[in-house]
Amino acid sequence: MKSEKIVIKAESLFSDDGVHRYNLRKEWDKVLPTATVISISPSGLSNVSTDLTTQLITNNVESLGFGSFELLNLYSKVGVDVKKIKDPAGLWDETTDACIKASCDKTFKSDNGKIIFAWGKLAENNKKHGEREKQVLSLLSIYFEKVYCIKDYGIRHFLHPLTPSVRNEWVLESWKDYRGYKTEELKAIDEREQKKLISSTV
């Protein structure tokens, strides 16, 4: 019989009034690489009790060989169901972006560190969320070399950790490859729409 022991250090950074959670860091092996994961918004749980998204991130990051991660979000206001909000103004502040950039900068400079965009397709059907996504992408453009997103073994790309097909296993896809795929996908959609337009006018 043998005993295995591991200590997981957890630390969260909140605004003074507790309205915003800027990041959550978990570490279980300081020798292994680290990851910065950027999702949508924080729940009201942190450190000891965690929500399902954070638990899935922890499981998958550990499975991929990382020894720690920092979880940040496009929106830092705690306990908000962002998908039900049409205008997200006020759900983040200057400190949100400062913390995102600081974490990405640290991970970018670390050996074998990775930055993982994990907010999924939030911005596709909402212009305001799209504007926020563009702000973050602009802020982090200098780090794209180490940026990845989550896909499955099928044809689905840029997924959120709660997506059923990736809950138990992430496939990391480089941001460059995803953008190339996305460009081709949009071209295909444009071609289909052009064909529909032509057929409707004949």
C-alpha positions as protocol buffer text, in pm:
chain_id: "A"
residue {
  index: 1
  type: MET
  ca { x: 0 y: 0 z: 0 }
}
residue {
  index: 2
  type: LYS
  ca { x: 129 y: 346 z: -85 }
}
residue {
  index: 3
  type: SER
  ca { x: 11 y: 697 z: -17 }
}
residue {
  index: 4
  type: GLU
  ca { x: 15 y: 978 z: -271 }
}
residue {
  index: 5
  type: LYS
  ca { x: 0 y: 1335 z: -148 }
}
residue {
  index: 6
  type: ILE
  ca { x: -37 y: 1654 z: -346 }
}
residue {
  index: 7
  type: VAL
  ca { x: -94 y: 2009 z: -232 }
}
residue {
  index: 8
  type: ILE
  ca { x: -297 y: 2236 z: -459 }
}
residue {
  index: 9
  type: LYS
  ca { x: -244 y: 2605 z: -395 }
}
residue {
  index: 10
  type: ALA
  ca { x: -537 y: 2824 z: -496 }
}
residue {
  index: 11
  type: GLU
  ca { x: -550 y: 3203 z: -496 }
}
residue {
  index: 12
  type: SER
  ca { x: -810 y: 3444 z: -630 }
}
residue {
  index: 13
  type: LEU
  ca { x: -778 y: 3817 z: -693 }
}
residue {
  index: 14
  type: PHE
  ca { x: -1089 y: 4027 z: -634 }
}
residue {
  index: 15
  type: SER
  ca { x: -1173 y: 4396 z: -649 }
}
residue {
  index: 16
  type: ASP
  ca { x: -1193 y: 4563 z: -307 }
}
residue {
  index: 17
  type: ASP
  ca { x: -1574 y: 4551 z: -315 }
}
residue {
  index: 18
  type: GLY
  ca { x: -1581 y: 4187 z: -424 }
}
residue {
  index: 19
  type: VAL
  ca { x: -1782 y: 4267 z: -737 }
}
residue {
  index: 20
  type: HIS
  ca { x: -1509 y: 4154 z: -978 }
}
residue {
  index: 21
  type: ARG
  ca { x: -1289 y: 3847 z: -972 }
}
residue {
  index: 22
  type: TYR
  ca { x: -989 y: 3918 z: -1188 }
}
residue {
  index: 23
  type: ASN
  ca { x: -816 y: 3582 z: -1180 }
}
residue {
  index: 24
  type: LEU
  ca { x: -798 y: 3244 z: -1015 }
}
residue {
  index: 25
  type: ARG
  ca { x: -464 y: 3066 z: -992 }
}
residue {
  index: 26
  type: LYS
  ca { x: -416 y: 2698 z: -909 }
}
residue {
  index: 27
  type: GLU
  ca { x: -77 y: 2531 z: -871 }
}
residue {
  index: 28
  type: TRP
  ca { x: 11 y: 2171 z: -788 }
}
residue {
  index: 29
  type: ASP
  ca { x: 358 y: 2137 z: -948 }
}
residue {
  index: 30
  type: LYS
  ca { x: 579 y: 2445 z: -986 }
}
residue {
  index: 31
  type: VAL
  ca { x: 828 y: 2255 z: -1204 }
}
residue {
  index: 32
  type: LEU
  ca { x: 580 y: 2183 z: -1485 }
}
residue {
  index: 33
  type: PRO
  ca { x: 470 y: 2444 z: -1744 }
}
residue {
  index: 34
  type: THR
  ca { x: 188 y: 2687 z: -1672 }
}
residue {
  index: 35
  type: ALA
  ca { x: -119 y: 2789 z: -1873 }
}
residue {
  index: 36
  type: THR
  ca { x: -330 y: 3101 z: -1892 }
}
residue {
  index: 37
  type: VAL
  ca { x: -692 y: 3013 z: -1968 }
}
residue {
  index: 38
  type: ILE
  ca { x: -938 y: 3285 z: -2069 }
}
residue {
  index: 39
  type: SER
  ca { x: -1307 y: 3197 z: -2046 }
}
residue {
  index: 40
  type: ILE
  ca { x: -1628 y: 3402 z: -2026 }
}
residue {
  index: 41
  type: SER
  ca { x: -1709 y: 3508 z: -1669 }
}
residue {
  index: 42
  type: PRO
  ca { x: -1646 y: 3394 z: -1310 }
}
residue {
  index: 43
  type: SER
  ca { x: -1902 y: 3222 z: -1092 }
}
residue {
  index: 44
  type: GLY
  ca { x: -1943 y: 3311 z: -728 }
}
residue {
  index: 45
  type: LEU
  ca { x: -1721 y: 3019 z: -630 }
}
residue {
  index: 46
  type: SER
  ca { x: -1343 y: 3013 z: -599 }
}
residue {
  index: 47
  type: ASN
  ca { x: -1050 y: 2840 z: -430 }
}
residue {
  index: 48
  type: VAL
  ca { x: -1209 y: 2553 z: -229 }
}
residue {
  index: 49
  type: SER
  ca { x: -1553 y: 2524 z: -390 }
}
residue {
  index: 50
  type: THR
  ca { x: -1549 y: 2552 z: -768 }
}
residue {
  index: 51
  type: ASP
  ca { x: -1803 y: 2550 z: -1049 }
}
residue {
  index: 52
  type: LEU
  ca { x: -1810 y: 2284 z: -1321 }
}
residue {
  index: 53
  type: THR
  ca { x: -1623 y: 2497 z: -1577 }
}
residue {
  index: 54
  type: THR
  ca { x: -1330 y: 2550 z: -1340 }
}
residue {
  index: 55
  type: GLN
  ca { x: -1325 y: 2181 z: -1246 }
}
residue {
  index: 56
  type: LEU
  ca { x: -1316 y: 2077 z: -1612 }
}
residue {
  index: 57
  type: ILE
  ca { x: -1037 y: 2326 z: -1680 }
}
residue {
  index: 58
  type: THR
  ca { x: -838 y: 2190 z: -1387 }
}
residue {
  index: 59
  type: ASN
  ca { x: -880 y: 1830 z: -1504 }
}
residue {
  index: 60
  type: ASN
  ca { x: -785 y: 1900 z: -1864 }
}
residue {
  index: 61
  type: VAL
  ca { x: -495 y: 2132 z: -1791 }
}
residue {
  index: 62
  type: GLU
  ca { x: -347 y: 1870 z: -1558 }
}
residue {
  index: 63
  type: SER
  ca { x: -400 y: 1597 z: -1820 }
}
residue {
  index: 64
  type: LEU
  ca { x: -211 y: 1805 z: -2076 }
}
residue {
  index: 65
  type: GLY
  ca { x: 95 y: 1814 z: -1852 }
}
residue {
  index: 66
  type: PHE
  ca { x: 69 y: 2156 z: -1692 }
}
residue {
  index: 67
  type: GLY
  ca { x: 149 y: 2212 z: -1327 }
}
residue {
  index: 68
  type: SER
  ca { x: -52 y: 2531 z: -1282 }
}
residue {
  index: 69
  type: PHE
  ca { x: -292 y: 2766 z: -1452 }
}
residue {
  index: 70
  type: GLU
  ca { x: -444 y: 3108 z: -1419 }
}
residue {
  index: 71
  type: LEU
  ca { x: -810 y: 3142 z: -1511 }
}
residue {
  index: 72
  type: LEU
  ca { x: -924 y: 3482 z: -1634 }
}
residue {
  index: 73
  type: ASN
  ca { x: -1234 y: 3594 z: -1820 }
}
residue {
  index: 74
  type: LEU
  ca { x: -1356 y: 3836 z: -2085 }
}
residue {
  index: 75
  type: TYR
  ca { x: -1589 y: 3967 z: -1815 }
}
residue {
  index: 76
  type: SER
  ca { x: -1482 y: 3985 z: -1452 }
}
residue {
  index: 77
  type: LYS
  ca { x: -1810 y: 4064 z: -1274 }
}
residue {
  index: 78
  type: VAL
  ca { x: -1895 y: 3774 z: -1044 }
}
residue {
  index: 79
  type: GLY
  ca { x: -2204 y: 3556 z: -1078 }
}
residue {
  index: 80
  type: VAL
  ca { x: -2347 y: 3699 z: -1403 }
}
residue {
  index: 81
  type: ASP
  ca { x: -2508 y: 3485 z: -1674 }
}
residue {
  index: 82
  type: VAL
  ca { x: -2343 y: 3669 z: -1961 }
}
residue {
  index: 83
  type: LYS
  ca { x: -2525 y: 3477 z: -2232 }
}
residue {
  index: 84
  type: LYS
  ca { x: -2854 y: 3632 z: -2116 }
}
residue {
  index: 85
  type: ILE
  ca { x: -2718 y: 3987 z: -2131 }
}
residue {
  index: 86
  type: LYS
  ca { x: -2745 y: 4178 z: -2458 }
}
residue {
  index: 87
  type: ASP
  ca { x: -2524 y: 4470 z: -2354 }
}
residue {
  index: 88
  type: PRO
  ca { x: -2230 y: 4367 z: -2133 }
}
residue {
  index: 89
  type: ALA
  ca { x: -2114 y: 4722 z: -2052 }
}
residue {
  index: 90
  type: GLY
  ca { x: -1995 y: 4739 z: -1692 }
}
residue {
  index: 91
  type: LEU
  ca { x: -1909 y: 4370 z: -1666 }
}
residue {
  index: 92
  type: TRP
  ca { x: -1536 y: 4446 z: -1676 }
}
residue {
  index: 93
  type: ASP
  ca { x: -1302 y: 4733 z: -1593 }
}
residue {
  index: 94
  type: GLU
  ca { x: -945 y: 4848 z: -1656 }
}
residue {
  index: 95
  type: THR
  ca { x: -809 y: 4606 z: -1398 }
}
residue {
  index: 96
  type: THR
  ca { x: -970 y: 4316 z: -1586 }
}
residue {
  index: 97
  type: ASP
  ca { x: -762 y: 4389 z: -1895 }
}
residue {
  index: 98
  type: ALA
  ca { x: -449 y: 4467 z: -1693 }
}
residue {
  index: 99
  type: CYS
  ca { x: -472 y: 4126 z: -1523 }
}
residue {
  index: 100
  type: ILE
  ca { x: -538 y: 3944 z: -1851 }
}
residue {
  index: 101
  type: LYS
  ca { x: -235 y: 4106 z: -2011 }
}
residue {
  index: 102
  type: ALA
  ca { x: -11 y: 4045 z: -1708 }
}
residue {
  index: 103
  type: SER
  ca { x: -99 y: 3676 z: -1696 }
}
residue {
  index: 104
  type: CYS
  ca { x: -48 y: 3629 z: -2071 }
}
residue {
  index: 105
  type: ASP
  ca { x: 282 y: 3814 z: -2057 }
}
residue {
  index: 106
  type: LYS
  ca { x: 408 y: 3589 z: -1777 }
}
residue {
  index: 107
  type: THR
  ca { x: 295 y: 3271 z: -1952 }
}
residue {
  index: 108
  type: PHE
  ca { x: 435 y: 3386 z: -2287 }
}
residue {
  index: 109
  type: LYS
  ca { x: 779 y: 3432 z: -2132 }
}
residue {
  index: 110
  type: SER
  ca { x: 773 y: 3099 z: -1947 }
}
residue {
  index: 111
  type: ASP
  ca { x: 917 y: 2777 z: -2089 }
}
residue {
  index: 112
  type: ASN
  ca { x: 649 y: 2571 z: -2268 }
}
residue {
  index: 113
  type: GLY
  ca { x: 370 y: 2790 z: -2132 }
}
residue {
  index: 114
  type: LYS
  ca { x: 48 y: 2819 z: -2332 }
}
residue {
  index: 115
  type: ILE
  ca { x: -233 y: 3074 z: -2351 }
}
residue {
  index: 116
  type: ILE
  ca { x: -570 y: 2909 z: -2412 }
}
residue {
  index: 117
  type: PHE
  ca { x: -870 y: 3104 z: -2540 }
}
residue {
  index: 118
  type: ALA
  ca { x: -1171 y: 2918 z: -2400 }
}
residue {
  index: 119
  type: TRP
  ca { x: -1470 y: 3149 z: -2437 }
}
residue {
  index: 120
  type: GLY
  ca { x: -1606 y: 2962 z: -2739 }
}
residue {
  index: 121
  type: LYS
  ca { x: -1855 y: 3111 z: -2984 }
}
residue {
  index: 122
  type: LEU
  ca { x: -1994 y: 3373 z: -2744 }
}
residue {
  index: 123
  type: ALA
  ca { x: -1938 y: 3659 z: -2988 }
}
residue {
  index: 124
  type: GLU
  ca { x: -2095 y: 3504 z: -3298 }
}
residue {
  index: 125
  type: ASN
  ca { x: -2455 y: 3610 z: -3233 }
}
residue {
  index: 126
  type: ASN
  ca { x: -2410 y: 3928 z: -3033 }
}
residue {
  index: 127
  type: LYS
  ca { x: -2243 y: 4241 z: -3167 }
}
residue {
  index: 128
  type: LYS
  ca { x: -2157 y: 4374 z: -2820 }
}
residue {
  index: 129
  type: HIS
  ca { x: -1985 y: 4052 z: -2719 }
}
residue {
  index: 130
  type: GLY
  ca { x: -1806 y: 4066 z: -3054 }
}
residue {
  index: 131
  type: GLU
  ca { x: -1675 y: 4412 z: -2971 }
}
residue {
  index: 132
  type: ARG
  ca { x: -1543 y: 4287 z: -2638 }
}
residue {
  index: 133
  type: GLU
  ca { x: -1377 y: 3990 z: -2807 }
}
residue {
  index: 134
  type: LYS
  ca { x: -1204 y: 4224 z: -3052 }
}
residue {
  index: 135
  type: GLN
  ca { x: -1076 y: 4439 z: -2763 }
}
residue {
  index: 136
  type: VAL
  ca { x: -918 y: 4138 z: -2595 }
}
residue {
  index: 137
  type: LEU
  ca { x: -773 y: 4003 z: -2920 }
}
residue {
  index: 138
  type: SER
  ca { x: -618 y: 4341 z: -2992 }
}
residue {
  index: 139
  type: LEU
  ca { x: -476 y: 4356 z: -2640 }
}
residue {
  index: 140
  type: LEU
  ca { x: -317 y: 4013 z: -2677 }
}
residue {
  index: 141
  type: SER
  ca { x: -210 y: 4015 z: -3043 }
}
residue {
  index: 142
  type: ILE
  ca { x: 161 y: 4019 z: -2952 }
}
residue {
  index: 143
  type: TYR
  ca { x: 119 y: 3681 z: -2777 }
}
residue {
  index: 144
  type: PHE
  ca { x: -56 y: 3491 z: -3059 }
}
residue {
  index: 145
  type: GLU
  ca { x: 252 y: 3271 z: -3113 }
}
residue {
  index: 146
  type: LYS
  ca { x: 166 y: 3089 z: -2789 }
}
residue {
  index: 147
  type: VAL
  ca { x: -214 y: 3111 z: -2815 }
}
residue {
  index: 148
  type: TYR
  ca { x: -429 y: 2800 z: -2854 }
}
residue {
  index: 149
  type: CYS
  ca { x: -799 y: 2722 z: -2852 }
}
residue {
  index: 150
  type: ILE
  ca { x: -993 y: 2405 z: -2778 }
}
residue {
  index: 151
  type: LYS
  ca { x: -1128 y: 2170 z: -3045 }
}
residue {
  index: 152
  type: ASP
  ca { x: -1258 y: 1816 z: -3043 }
}
residue {
  index: 153
  type: TYR
  ca { x: -1168 y: 1514 z: -3255 }
}
residue {
  index: 154
  type: GLY
  ca { x: -1449 y: 1595 z: -3493 }
}
residue {
  index: 155
  type: ILE
  ca { x: -1499 y: 1913 z: -3691 }
}
residue {
  index: 156
  type: ARG
  ca { x: -1580 y: 2154 z: -3409 }
}
residue {
  index: 157
  type: HIS
  ca { x: -1336 y: 2435 z: -3331 }
}
residue {
  index: 158
  type: PHE
  ca { x: -1293 y: 2709 z: -3067 }
}
residue {
  index: 159
  type: LEU
  ca { x: -1501 y: 2541 z: -2798 }
}
residue {
  index: 160
  type: HIS
  ca { x: -1592 y: 2630 z: -2441 }
}
residue {
  index: 161
  type: PRO
  ca { x: -1485 y: 2378 z: -2171 }
}
residue {
  index: 162
  type: LEU
  ca { x: -1852 y: 2291 z: -2101 }
}
residue {
  index: 163
  type: THR
  ca { x: -1900 y: 2162 z: -2457 }
}
residue {
  index: 164
  type: PRO
  ca { x: -1984 y: 1791 z: -2410 }
}
residue {
  index: 165
  type: SER
  ca { x: -1733 y: 1664 z: -2670 }
}
residue {
  index: 166
  type: VAL
  ca { x: -1437 y: 1824 z: -2489 }
}
residue {
  index: 167
  type: ARG
  ca { x: -1532 y: 1791 z: -2125 }
}
residue {
  index: 168
  type: ASN
  ca { x: -1305 y: 1492 z: -2073 }
}
residue {
  index: 169
  type: GLU
  ca { x: -1034 y: 1566 z: -2328 }
}
residue {
  index: 170
  type: TRP
  ca { x: -908 y: 1883 z: -2493 }
}
residue {
  index: 171
  type: VAL
  ca { x: -737 y: 1897 z: -2828 }
}
residue {
  index: 172
  type: LEU
  ca { x: -535 y: 2219 z: -2842 }
}
residue {
  index: 173
  type: GLU
  ca { x: -531 y: 2394 z: -3177 }
}
residue {
  index: 174
  type: SER
  ca { x: -295 y: 2683 z: -3246 }
}
residue {
  index: 175
  type: TRP
  ca { x: -465 y: 3019 z: -3290 }
}
residue {
  index: 176
  type: LYS
  ca { x: -296 y: 3053 z: -3631 }
}
residue {
  index: 177
  type: ASP
  ca { x: -446 y: 2723 z: -3750 }
}
residue {
  index: 178
  type: TYR
  ca { x: -787 y: 2814 z: -3613 }
}
residue {
  index: 179
  type: ARG
  ca { x: -787 y: 3150 z: -3787 }
}
residue {
  index: 180
  type: GLY
  ca { x: -686 y: 2977 z: -4111 }
}
residue {
  index: 181
  type: TYR
  ca { x: -972 y: 2729 z: -4068 }
}
residue {
  index: 182
  type: LYS
  ca { x: -1211 y: 3012 z: -3986 }
}
residue {
  index: 183
  type: THR
  ca { x: -1112 y: 3203 z: -4298 }
}
residue {
  index: 184
  type: GLU
  ca { x: -1178 y: 2896 z: -4513 }
}
residue {
  index: 185
  type: GLU
  ca { x: -1509 y: 2834 z: -4335 }
}
residue {
  index: 186
  type: LEU
  ca { x: -1622 y: 3192 z: -4398 }
}
residue {
  index: 187
  type: LYS
  ca { x: -1519 y: 3163 z: -4763 }
}
residue {
  index: 188
  type: ALA
  ca { x: -1730 y: 2848 z: -4795 }
}
residue {
  index: 189
  type: ILE
  ca { x: -2028 y: 3023 z: -4636 }
}
residue {
  index: 190
  type: ASP
  ca { x: -1985 y: 3320 z: -4870 }
}
residue {
  index: 191
  type: GLU
  ca { x: -1971 y: 3085 z: -5170 }
}
residue {
  index: 192
  type: ARG
  ca { x: -2290 y: 2909 z: -5059 }
}
residue {
  index: 193
  type: GLU
  ca { x: -2468 y: 3242 z: -5010 }
}
residue {
  index: 194
  type: GLN
  ca { x: -2351 y: 3363 z: -5352 }
}
residue {
  index: 195
  type: LYS
  ca { x: -2486 y: 3045 z: -5514 }
}
residue {
  index: 196
  type: LYS
  ca { x: -2820 y: 3094 z: -5336 }
}
residue {
  index: 197
  type: LEU
  ca { x: -2833 y: 3453 z: -5454 }
}
residue {
  index: 198
  type: ILE
  ca { x: -2755 y: 3358 z: -5813 }
}
residue {
  index: 199
  type: SER
  ca { x: -3010 y: 3074 z: -5817 }
}
residue {
  index: 200
  type: SER
  ca { x: -3279 y: 3301 z: -5673 }
}
residue {
  index: 201
  type: THR
  ca { x: -3231 y: 3559 z: -5947 }
}
residue {
  index: 202
  type: VAL
  ca { x: -3232 y: 3316 z: -6239 }
}
